[in-house]
Amino acid sequence: MPTDDVPVLVEARALTKRYDGFVAVDDLTFSVAAGEIYGLLGPNGAGKTTTILMLLGLSEPTSGDARVLGLDPTRDPLEVKRHVGYLPDSVGFYGRLSGRENLQYTARLNGIETDVAAERIATVLDQVGLPEAADKPADTYSRGMLQRLGVADALVKDPSVLILDEPTASIDPEGVAELLGLIRRLVAEKRLAVLLSSHLLAQVEQLCDRVGIFSRGRLIAEGTTVELAERAGDTTLSLDEVYRRLAAEAERERGHDVRAA
């Protein structure tokens, strides 16, 4: 939970995105502090990826605004990207280049000196469990290995903020456990702010300090898993049950608002 003595590194204020009358993100306000893992939880199409694109300056809000490390992503997208590690939901690399060469390319794009980059690349490849495959062409990698390389790519810049969109996609259970452990260690050691988007409730429950529940573009509830369970009226509920109950409640309220209008 952000406090006065912990800096807020990611913030959205009344952030809204409309496409030809369709509201993808509706009046979204939330924040992520240094040393915190915040989970955006919701099904595909709920507005999670649209939110991430606005935070990265890859999509302009219709209204409201965002700040990442105090920067406006719409006005300073390149500066934001220099300090944010981003893992998209579908990673892509140059297949003929090795994993290491792909990371070297990312380092050059971000102006990282060669010696610094070489040391950092070796470190992140080891962290994600790819040292033995580092010099093999990326097009020989399995989907899970590409996802691990995507995490390494997000870490090469030594970011202050990590934005992870479905980070465990295509990774086997053992790899998932290792990756979640790595994220936790990085947050503890470097005081990163992590924004994690996922539809996998168990992983969100295991990893995140706070959770924001998304439904049809709206943030319908946020808090720790205990706080969300209390809001749902039963502290014995699993996060899955909490999500279903709060989403159903939001739909009932939405239907009431429509009828009242």
GUNU-202327 format. One record per residue (C-alpha): residue number from 1; x, y, z. Coordinates in nm, 3 decimals. Example, Ala and Ser with C-alpha at 12.3 -4.5 7.8 and 13.67 -1.06 7.14 Angstrom:
BEGIN
+-------+---------+---------+---------+
| vexlo |      c1 |      c2 |      c3 |
+-------+---------+---------+---------+
|     1 |   1.230 |  -0.450 |   0.780 |
|     2 |   1.367 |  -0.106 |   0.714 |
+-------+---------+---------+---------+
end
This chain:
BEGIN
+-------+---------+---------+---------+
| vexlo |      c1 |      c2 |      c3 |
+-------+---------+---------+---------+
|     1 |   0.000 |   0.000 |   0.000 |
|     2 |   0.149 |   0.342 |  -0.097 |
|     3 |   0.235 |   0.561 |   0.203 |
|     4 |   0.376 |   0.910 |   0.246 |
|     5 |   0.733 |   0.780 |   0.284 |
|     6 |   0.722 |   0.535 |  -0.011 |
|     7 |   0.735 |   0.691 |  -0.359 |
|     8 |   0.454 |   0.619 |  -0.602 |
|     9 |   0.613 |   0.516 |  -0.933 |
|    10 |   0.302 |   0.441 |  -1.140 |
|    11 |  -0.023 |   0.637 |  -1.121 |
|    12 |  -0.341 |   0.661 |  -1.325 |
|    13 |  -0.595 |   0.935 |  -1.256 |
|    14 |  -0.944 |   0.911 |  -1.409 |
|    15 |  -0.780 |   0.740 |  -1.708 |
|    16 |  -1.031 |   0.675 |  -1.987 |
|    17 |  -1.000 |   0.534 |  -2.338 |
|    18 |  -1.282 |   0.530 |  -2.592 |
|    19 |  -1.283 |   0.383 |  -2.942 |
|    20 |  -1.574 |   0.502 |  -3.162 |
|    21 |  -1.815 |   0.504 |  -2.872 |
|    22 |  -1.680 |   0.187 |  -2.707 |
|    23 |  -1.528 |   0.250 |  -2.365 |
|    24 |  -1.224 |   0.023 |  -2.323 |
|    25 |  -1.107 |   0.182 |  -1.997 |
|    26 |  -1.351 |   0.379 |  -1.785 |
|    27 |  -1.238 |   0.643 |  -1.532 |
|    28 |  -0.949 |   0.435 |  -1.395 |
|    29 |  -0.759 |   0.553 |  -1.087 |
|    30 |  -0.490 |   0.348 |  -0.913 |
|    31 |  -0.125 |   0.367 |  -0.809 |
|    32 |   0.174 |   0.140 |  -0.759 |
|    33 |   0.449 |   0.223 |  -0.510 |
|    34 |   0.816 |   0.127 |  -0.505 |
|    35 |   0.855 |  -0.224 |  -0.367 |
|    36 |   0.497 |  -0.321 |  -0.450 |
|    37 |   0.347 |  -0.577 |  -0.686 |
|    38 |   0.005 |  -0.467 |  -0.808 |
|    39 |  -0.208 |  -0.712 |  -1.001 |
|    40 |  -0.463 |  -0.610 |  -1.264 |
|    41 |  -0.703 |  -0.904 |  -1.262 |
|    42 |  -0.971 |  -0.962 |  -1.520 |
|    43 |  -1.069 |  -1.163 |  -1.828 |
|    44 |  -0.945 |  -1.092 |  -2.178 |
|    45 |  -1.112 |  -0.777 |  -2.308 |
|    46 |  -1.151 |  -0.623 |  -1.963 |
|    47 |  -0.920 |  -0.330 |  -2.046 |
|    48 |  -0.595 |  -0.445 |  -1.888 |
|    49 |  -0.376 |  -0.429 |  -2.199 |
|    50 |  -0.527 |  -0.096 |  -2.308 |
|    51 |  -0.432 |   0.042 |  -1.967 |
|    52 |  -0.075 |  -0.080 |  -2.007 |
|    53 |  -0.045 |   0.075 |  -2.354 |
|    54 |  -0.151 |   0.414 |  -2.215 |
|    55 |   0.102 |   0.386 |  -1.931 |
|    56 |   0.376 |   0.320 |  -2.188 |
|    57 |   0.273 |   0.606 |  -2.415 |
|    58 |   0.174 |   0.365 |  -2.691 |
|    59 |  -0.189 |   0.478 |  -2.680 |
|    60 |  -0.319 |   0.824 |  -2.591 |
|    61 |  -0.594 |   0.853 |  -2.329 |
|    62 |  -0.925 |   1.005 |  -2.430 |
|    63 |  -0.932 |   1.178 |  -2.093 |
|    64 |  -0.756 |   1.160 |  -1.758 |
|    65 |  -0.383 |   1.116 |  -1.730 |
|    66 |  -0.104 |   0.890 |  -1.613 |
|    67 |   0.237 |   0.931 |  -1.453 |
|    68 |   0.524 |   0.683 |  -1.460 |
|    69 |   0.823 |   0.787 |  -1.250 |
|    70 |   0.669 |   1.134 |  -1.254 |
|    71 |   0.671 |   1.142 |  -1.634 |
|    72 |   0.371 |   1.185 |  -1.862 |
|    73 |   0.383 |   0.885 |  -2.102 |
|    74 |   0.194 |   1.079 |  -2.370 |
|    75 |   0.450 |   1.361 |  -2.374 |
|    76 |   0.767 |   1.167 |  -2.283 |
|    77 |   0.718 |   0.811 |  -2.415 |
|    78 |   1.085 |   0.751 |  -2.493 |
|    79 |   1.199 |   0.860 |  -2.148 |
|    80 |   0.935 |   0.638 |  -1.987 |
|    81 |   1.052 |   0.340 |  -2.193 |
|    82 |   1.412 |   0.393 |  -2.079 |
|    83 |   1.311 |   0.325 |  -1.720 |
|    84 |   1.034 |   0.068 |  -1.766 |
|    85 |   1.084 |  -0.300 |  -1.841 |
|    86 |   0.786 |  -0.428 |  -2.042 |
|    87 |   0.687 |  -0.784 |  -2.118 |
|    88 |   0.395 |  -0.790 |  -2.366 |
|    89 |   0.144 |  -1.071 |  -2.377 |
|    90 |   0.299 |  -1.190 |  -2.704 |
|    91 |   0.675 |  -1.160 |  -2.720 |
|    92 |   0.866 |  -1.137 |  -3.047 |
|    93 |   1.236 |  -1.159 |  -3.129 |
|    94 |   1.461 |  -1.177 |  -3.434 |
|    95 |   1.465 |  -1.550 |  -3.498 |
|    96 |   1.805 |  -1.568 |  -3.668 |
|    97 |   1.975 |  -1.389 |  -3.382 |
|    98 |   2.066 |  -1.573 |  -3.065 |
|    99 |   1.898 |  -1.494 |  -2.737 |
|   100 |   2.209 |  -1.305 |  -2.629 |
|   101 |   2.221 |  -1.108 |  -2.955 |
|   102 |   1.857 |  -1.008 |  -2.917 |
|   103 |   1.934 |  -0.873 |  -2.571 |
|   104 |   2.242 |  -0.693 |  -2.703 |
|   105 |   2.018 |  -0.526 |  -2.961 |
|   106 |   1.782 |  -0.406 |  -2.685 |
|   107 |   2.080 |  -0.276 |  -2.488 |
|   108 |   2.209 |  -0.078 |  -2.789 |
|   109 |   1.864 |   0.072 |  -2.848 |
|   110 |   1.868 |   0.197 |  -2.491 |
|   111 |   2.220 |   0.340 |  -2.507 |
|   112 |   2.373 |   0.096 |  -2.260 |
|   113 |   2.753 |   0.077 |  -2.286 |
|   114 |   2.889 |  -0.248 |  -2.428 |
|   115 |   3.077 |  -0.362 |  -2.117 |
|   116 |   2.784 |  -0.283 |  -1.888 |
|   117 |   2.544 |  -0.454 |  -2.127 |
|   118 |   2.754 |  -0.772 |  -2.148 |
|   119 |   2.762 |  -0.812 |  -1.769 |
|   120 |   2.394 |  -0.729 |  -1.730 |
|   121 |   2.291 |  -0.968 |  -2.009 |
|   122 |   2.484 |  -1.254 |  -1.852 |
|   123 |   2.312 |  -1.182 |  -1.520 |
|   124 |   1.955 |  -1.171 |  -1.656 |
|   125 |   2.004 |  -1.481 |  -1.871 |
|   126 |   2.110 |  -1.667 |  -1.560 |
|   127 |   1.818 |  -1.525 |  -1.362 |
|   128 |   1.561 |  -1.654 |  -1.613 |
|   129 |   1.733 |  -1.991 |  -1.659 |
|   130 |   1.861 |  -1.948 |  -2.014 |
|   131 |   2.243 |  -1.944 |  -1.989 |
|   132 |   2.287 |  -2.270 |  -2.183 |
|   133 |   2.056 |  -2.158 |  -2.465 |
|   134 |   2.186 |  -1.801 |  -2.479 |
|   135 |   2.386 |  -1.847 |  -2.799 |
|   136 |   2.130 |  -2.051 |  -2.991 |
|   137 |   1.904 |  -1.885 |  -3.251 |
|   138 |   1.581 |  -1.756 |  -3.100 |
|   139 |   1.378 |  -1.938 |  -3.365 |
|   140 |   1.488 |  -2.267 |  -3.204 |
|   141 |   1.338 |  -2.164 |  -2.868 |
|   142 |   1.017 |  -2.314 |  -2.736 |
|   143 |   0.731 |  -2.079 |  -2.649 |
|   144 |   0.823 |  -2.106 |  -2.284 |
|   145 |   1.185 |  -2.020 |  -2.355 |
|   146 |   1.077 |  -1.718 |  -2.559 |
|   147 |   0.868 |  -1.602 |  -2.264 |
|   148 |   1.174 |  -1.633 |  -2.038 |
|   149 |   1.377 |  -1.437 |  -2.293 |
|   150 |   1.104 |  -1.174 |  -2.285 |
|   151 |   1.148 |  -1.139 |  -1.910 |
|   152 |   1.524 |  -1.108 |  -1.957 |
|   153 |   1.464 |  -0.842 |  -2.222 |
|   154 |   1.247 |  -0.647 |  -1.976 |
|   155 |   1.527 |  -0.658 |  -1.717 |
|   156 |   1.819 |  -0.556 |  -1.941 |
|   157 |   1.754 |  -0.185 |  -1.886 |
|   158 |   1.779 |  -0.233 |  -1.507 |
|   159 |   1.434 |  -0.073 |  -1.480 |
|   160 |   1.267 |   0.096 |  -1.185 |
|   161 |   0.926 |  -0.026 |  -1.304 |
|   162 |   0.829 |  -0.364 |  -1.450 |
|   163 |   0.507 |  -0.400 |  -1.649 |
|   164 |   0.422 |  -0.763 |  -1.715 |
|   165 |   0.127 |  -0.861 |  -1.936 |
|   166 |   0.041 |  -1.229 |  -1.873 |
|   167 |   0.406 |  -1.308 |  -1.785 |
|   168 |   0.364 |  -1.683 |  -1.725 |
|   169 |   0.200 |  -1.764 |  -2.058 |
|   170 |   0.340 |  -2.085 |  -2.210 |
|   171 |   0.573 |  -2.155 |  -1.916 |
|   172 |   0.562 |  -2.496 |  -1.748 |
|   173 |   0.465 |  -2.514 |  -1.376 |
|   174 |   0.826 |  -2.540 |  -1.257 |
|   175 |   0.921 |  -2.241 |  -1.468 |
|   176 |   0.623 |  -2.044 |  -1.335 |
|   177 |   0.735 |  -2.103 |  -0.977 |
|   178 |   1.090 |  -1.991 |  -1.064 |
|   179 |   0.965 |  -1.679 |  -1.245 |
|   180 |   0.734 |  -1.573 |  -0.965 |
|   181 |   1.018 |  -1.622 |  -0.719 |
|   182 |   1.246 |  -1.410 |  -0.938 |
|   183 |   0.994 |  -1.126 |  -0.948 |
|   184 |   0.962 |  -1.134 |  -0.571 |
|   185 |   1.342 |  -1.126 |  -0.526 |
|   186 |   1.382 |  -0.833 |  -0.765 |
|   187 |   1.115 |  -0.635 |  -0.585 |
|   188 |   1.277 |  -0.704 |  -0.248 |
|   189 |   1.631 |  -0.629 |  -0.366 |
|   190 |   1.573 |  -0.334 |  -0.598 |
|   191 |   1.245 |  -0.188 |  -0.472 |
|   192 |   1.089 |  -0.215 |  -0.815 |
|   193 |   0.728 |  -0.125 |  -0.875 |
|   194 |   0.562 |  -0.412 |  -1.063 |
|   195 |   0.233 |  -0.393 |  -1.250 |
|   196 |   0.123 |  -0.741 |  -1.345 |
|   197 |  -0.176 |  -0.807 |  -1.571 |
|   198 |  -0.325 |  -1.155 |  -1.556 |
|   199 |  -0.641 |  -1.362 |  -1.571 |
|   200 |  -0.482 |  -1.638 |  -1.359 |
|   201 |  -0.625 |  -1.587 |  -1.014 |
|   202 |  -0.403 |  -1.831 |  -0.829 |
|   203 |  -0.085 |  -1.662 |  -0.948 |
|   204 |  -0.217 |  -1.316 |  -0.868 |
|   205 |  -0.318 |  -1.434 |  -0.522 |
|   206 |   0.027 |  -1.586 |  -0.463 |
|   207 |   0.234 |  -1.295 |  -0.591 |
|   208 |   0.059 |  -0.961 |  -0.560 |
|   209 |   0.055 |  -0.725 |  -0.263 |
|   210 |  -0.262 |  -0.558 |  -0.389 |
|   211 |  -0.510 |  -0.651 |  -0.659 |
|   212 |  -0.732 |  -0.439 |  -0.880 |
|   213 |  -1.031 |  -0.626 |  -1.021 |
|   214 |  -1.127 |  -0.522 |  -1.374 |
|   215 |  -1.468 |  -0.577 |  -1.529 |
|   216 |  -1.567 |  -0.432 |  -1.866 |
|   217 |  -1.320 |  -0.146 |  -1.848 |
|   218 |  -1.392 |  -0.052 |  -1.488 |
|   219 |  -1.189 |  -0.104 |  -1.175 |
|   220 |  -1.465 |  -0.244 |  -0.955 |
|   221 |  -1.256 |  -0.317 |  -0.644 |
|   222 |  -0.899 |  -0.306 |  -0.520 |
|   223 |  -0.706 |  -0.402 |  -0.211 |
|   224 |  -0.522 |  -0.691 |  -0.056 |
|   225 |  -0.678 |  -1.034 |  -0.102 |
|   226 |  -0.801 |  -1.016 |   0.258 |
|   227 |  -0.959 |  -0.674 |   0.201 |
|   228 |  -1.129 |  -0.795 |  -0.116 |
|   229 |  -1.267 |  -1.100 |   0.063 |
|   230 |  -1.402 |  -0.873 |   0.337 |
|   231 |  -1.570 |  -0.657 |   0.075 |
|   232 |  -1.724 |  -0.970 |  -0.076 |
|   233 |  -1.862 |  -1.051 |   0.267 |
|   234 |  -1.673 |  -1.369 |   0.351 |
|   235 |  -1.305 |  -1.386 |   0.449 |
|   236 |  -1.297 |  -1.762 |   0.383 |
|   237 |  -1.354 |  -1.713 |   0.009 |
|   238 |  -1.078 |  -1.788 |  -0.242 |
|   239 |  -0.976 |  -1.508 |  -0.479 |
|   240 |  -1.164 |  -1.690 |  -0.755 |
|   241 |  -1.483 |  -1.682 |  -0.549 |
|   242 |  -1.422 |  -1.320 |  -0.448 |
|   243 |  -1.376 |  -1.221 |  -0.811 |
|   244 |  -1.697 |  -1.393 |  -0.919 |
|   245 |  -1.899 |  -1.237 |  -0.638 |
|   246 |  -1.768 |  -0.883 |  -0.691 |
|   247 |  -1.802 |  -0.905 |  -1.071 |
|   248 |  -2.162 |  -1.023 |  -1.036 |
|   249 |  -2.233 |  -0.738 |  -0.795 |
|   250 |  -2.085 |  -0.488 |  -1.042 |
|   251 |  -2.301 |  -0.627 |  -1.322 |
|   252 |  -2.614 |  -0.591 |  -1.110 |
|   253 |  -2.522 |  -0.231 |  -1.030 |
|   254 |  -2.449 |  -0.163 |  -1.397 |
|   255 |  -2.788 |  -0.303 |  -1.496 |
|   256 |  -2.956 |  -0.086 |  -1.232 |
|   257 |  -2.776 |   0.223 |  -1.360 |
|   258 |  -2.882 |   0.151 |  -1.718 |
|   259 |  -3.247 |   0.104 |  -1.617 |
|   260 |  -3.238 |   0.421 |  -1.406 |
|   261 |  -3.097 |   0.618 |  -1.699 |
+-------+---------+---------+---------+
end
